[in-house]
Amino acid sequence: MAKNLVRWDPFREVTSLRDDIERLFDSVYGRYPRERSEISWAPPLDIEETDTNIVIRAEIPGMKKDDIKISLTGDTLCISGERRHEAEQKEKTFHRIERAYGRFLRTLALPADVDGAKVKAGYKDGVLELTLPKSEKARSRDIAIEG
């Protein structure tokens, strides 16, 4: 007798639980059924702080710079965009799709005050790099001890 072994995926259980909870809240509070979250992935990033700058690097390969939006409000930075799936071609058969597509949003509370007028952004080789100069009041400085 042949037995089929199926690999257990703990994330499937979490997703199933989330869906059950959403249905419960929808039935109790009368919300309309909605599609899965519009935010389907989040790019990994590094945040580095120096004496004068905060530098953020985000891996966002396969996108055009025009598809990425960056906004700064106070001490909150938002990076958003949408990576579109290649146009569907009927003569192709996909055996595996592992790259993430769809909208993304990263909202970050910055670790120091920055000068929004001097922020610089660059996008090269799939990496978005933001250089956010610290404001004068956020910069560290040595203080001499008197007396």
Buried (B, 14 or more C-beta within 10 A) or exposed (E): EEEEEEEEEEEEEEEEEEEEEBEEEEEEEEEEEEEEEEEEEEBEBEBEBEEEBBBBBBEBEEBEEEEBEBEBEEBEBEBBBBBEEEEEEEEEEEEEEEEEBBBBBBEBEBEBBBEBEEBEBEBEEEBBBBBBBBEEEBBEEEEEEEE
